[in-house]
Amino acid sequence: MSVGIISGLGWQELIIVLLIALLLFGAKRLPEIARSMGKSMKEFKDATKGLADDVKSGLDDEATPPSQQSTAAERKDE
């Protein structure tokens, strides 16, 4: 969830949303749903971080002169 979405809700609205979720899914399913949402969010953050790292390393490779790229590749092979 985005901080902007949460900041627009008051405590009354959050209680209403939680009560509706409790009625729809039941007390036994809510912890399972919250756990799976947490795992999904963690995997999404890890994937986006990995993608950002790949893009950054690709930009760094383009910024270095070709002569330095070959020596960097040789160091990785060692």
Rosetta silent file (secondary structure, phi, psi, omega in degrees, C-alpha in Angstrom):
SEQUENCE: MSVGIISGLGWQELIIVLLIALLLFGAKRLPEIARSMGKSMKEFKDATKGLADDVKSGLDDEATPPSQQSTAAERKDE
SCORE:     score description
SCORE:     0.000 S_00000001
   1 L     0.000  145.691  178.458    0.000    0.000    0.000 S_00000001
   2 L   -84.429  149.438  178.939    1.106    3.489   -0.715 S_00000001
   3 H   -65.326  -32.374  178.830    1.489    5.994    2.071 S_00000001
   4 H   -62.767  -37.012  179.168   -0.723    8.392    0.108 S_00000001
   5 H   -68.932  -43.271 -177.960   -3.629    5.955    0.197 S_00000001
   6 H   -69.825  -37.728 -177.308   -3.306    5.359    3.927 S_00000001
   7 H   -67.313  -21.824  178.531   -2.914    9.046    4.784 S_00000001
   8 L   -80.843  -11.760 -178.954   -6.274    9.779    3.135 S_00000001
   9 L  -100.416  137.946  174.083   -8.081    7.354    5.445 S_00000001
  10 L   -89.481  177.453 -177.889   -9.071    8.172    8.990 S_00000001
  11 H   -69.006  -28.988  178.678   -9.235    5.681   11.815 S_00000001
  12 H   -66.443  -43.091  179.982  -13.000    5.293   11.347 S_00000001
  13 H   -65.229  -38.998  178.634  -12.581    4.267    7.710 S_00000001
  14 H   -63.773  -39.731  178.363   -9.831    1.779    8.612 S_00000001
  15 H   -64.572  -42.092  179.466  -12.065    0.150   11.230 S_00000001
  16 H   -63.279  -43.437  179.120  -14.908   -0.136    8.710 S_00000001
  17 H   -62.616  -43.271  178.978  -12.581   -1.711    6.122 S_00000001
  18 H   -65.172  -38.901  177.851  -11.254   -4.200    8.695 S_00000001
  19 H   -65.857  -40.705  177.604  -14.781   -5.122    9.813 S_00000001
  20 H   -63.664  -43.104  178.387  -15.883   -5.705    6.219 S_00000001
  21 H   -62.748  -40.015  178.422  -12.805   -7.876    5.615 S_00000001
  22 H   -62.774  -40.985  179.237  -13.577   -9.814    8.798 S_00000001
  23 H   -69.299  -38.751 -177.871  -17.145  -10.429    7.658 S_00000001
  24 H   -72.545  -43.645 -171.293  -16.108  -11.452    4.140 S_00000001
  25 H  -105.115  -22.584 -179.367  -13.193  -13.736    4.952 S_00000001
  26 L    88.590  160.760 -175.604  -13.667  -14.768    8.573 S_00000001
  27 L   -68.405  -29.700 -178.097  -11.284  -14.688   11.498 S_00000001
  28 L   -75.115  -33.317 -175.311   -9.383  -17.831   10.432 S_00000001
  29 H   -84.708  -24.779 -175.963   -8.579  -16.618    6.914 S_00000001
  30 H   -58.885  -45.755  177.775   -7.462  -13.049    7.712 S_00000001
  31 H   -62.354  -36.634  177.833   -4.016  -14.012    9.080 S_00000001
  32 H   -64.253  -43.030  179.785   -3.430  -16.258    6.052 S_00000001
  33 H   -64.845  -44.791  179.698   -4.397  -13.457    3.671 S_00000001
  34 H   -62.793  -40.197  179.549   -2.197  -10.930    5.476 S_00000001
  35 H   -64.901  -43.910 -179.776    0.748  -13.348    5.433 S_00000001
  36 H   -68.421  -35.606  176.336    0.393  -14.043    1.716 S_00000001
  37 H   -66.068  -39.790  177.616    0.076  -10.323    0.958 S_00000001
  38 H   -63.203  -43.117  177.758    3.241   -9.650    2.954 S_00000001
  39 H   -64.155  -41.197  179.138    5.148  -12.343    1.069 S_00000001
  40 H   -63.774  -42.300  178.594    3.892  -10.994   -2.254 S_00000001
  41 H   -64.407  -38.895  179.125    4.953   -7.468   -1.367 S_00000001
  42 H   -65.545  -43.795  178.394    8.412   -8.688   -0.302 S_00000001
  43 H   -63.398  -39.725  178.759    8.876  -10.621   -3.558 S_00000001
  44 H   -64.052  -43.920  178.871    7.733   -7.590   -5.558 S_00000001
  45 H   -63.513  -41.235  178.673   10.194   -5.316   -3.724 S_00000001
  46 H   -63.785  -41.113 -179.878   13.022   -7.816   -4.268 S_00000001
  47 H   -66.593  -42.864  179.743   12.205   -8.075   -7.982 S_00000001
  48 H   -69.343  -34.251  176.910   12.052   -4.316   -8.476 S_00000001
  49 H   -66.179  -42.078  177.834   15.304   -3.877   -6.527 S_00000001
  50 H   -63.538  -40.562  178.020   16.965   -6.490   -8.724 S_00000001
  51 H   -64.815  -43.055  178.905   15.662   -4.790  -11.845 S_00000001
  52 H   -63.613  -39.504  177.557   16.889   -1.399  -10.637 S_00000001
  53 H   -64.179  -40.323  178.192   20.317   -2.891   -9.887 S_00000001
  54 H   -63.489  -42.577  179.432   20.464   -4.410  -13.385 S_00000001
  55 H   -65.792  -42.745  179.998   19.564   -1.094  -15.001 S_00000001
  56 H   -63.471  -43.407  179.429   22.103    0.756  -12.868 S_00000001
  57 H   -67.290  -33.767  176.492   24.879   -1.705  -13.698 S_00000001
  58 H   -66.419  -39.784  177.100   23.939   -1.457  -17.382 S_00000001
  59 H   -68.160  -37.248  177.575   24.179    2.319  -17.240 S_00000001
  60 H   -64.985  -37.877  179.011   27.519    2.073  -15.424 S_00000001
  61 H   -65.220  -37.307  179.083   28.827   -0.257  -18.149 S_00000001
  62 H   -70.860  -28.851 -176.734   27.822    2.244  -20.829 S_00000001
  63 H   -77.866  -25.676 -178.774   29.510    5.098  -18.944 S_00000001
  64 L   -83.818  143.952  178.434   32.913    3.387  -18.724 S_00000001
  65 L   -63.230  153.078 -177.668   35.245    3.515  -21.743 S_00000001
  66 H   -57.662  -32.572 -179.468   35.578    0.255  -23.734 S_00000001
  67 H   -66.004  -36.202  178.196   39.193   -0.245  -22.623 S_00000001
  68 H   -76.974  -27.133  178.305   38.146   -0.308  -18.973 S_00000001
  69 H   -64.424  -41.204 -178.532   35.185   -2.591  -19.703 S_00000001
  70 H   -67.518  -37.295  178.944   37.452   -5.379  -20.942 S_00000001
  71 H   -70.669  -34.125  177.134   39.658   -5.190  -17.863 S_00000001
  72 H   -66.653  -39.005  178.619   36.587   -5.211  -15.602 S_00000001
  73 H   -66.302  -36.815  178.897   35.284   -8.298  -17.412 S_00000001
  74 H   -66.422  -37.547  178.612   38.651  -10.009  -16.979 S_00000001
  75 H   -65.543  -36.607  179.163   38.579   -9.293  -13.229 S_00000001
  76 H   -66.628  -33.391 -178.330   35.121  -10.876  -12.933 S_00000001
  77 H   -72.283  -23.666 -176.150   36.378  -14.034  -14.644 S_00000001
  78 L   -77.044    0.000    0.000   39.206  -14.463  -12.142 S_00000001
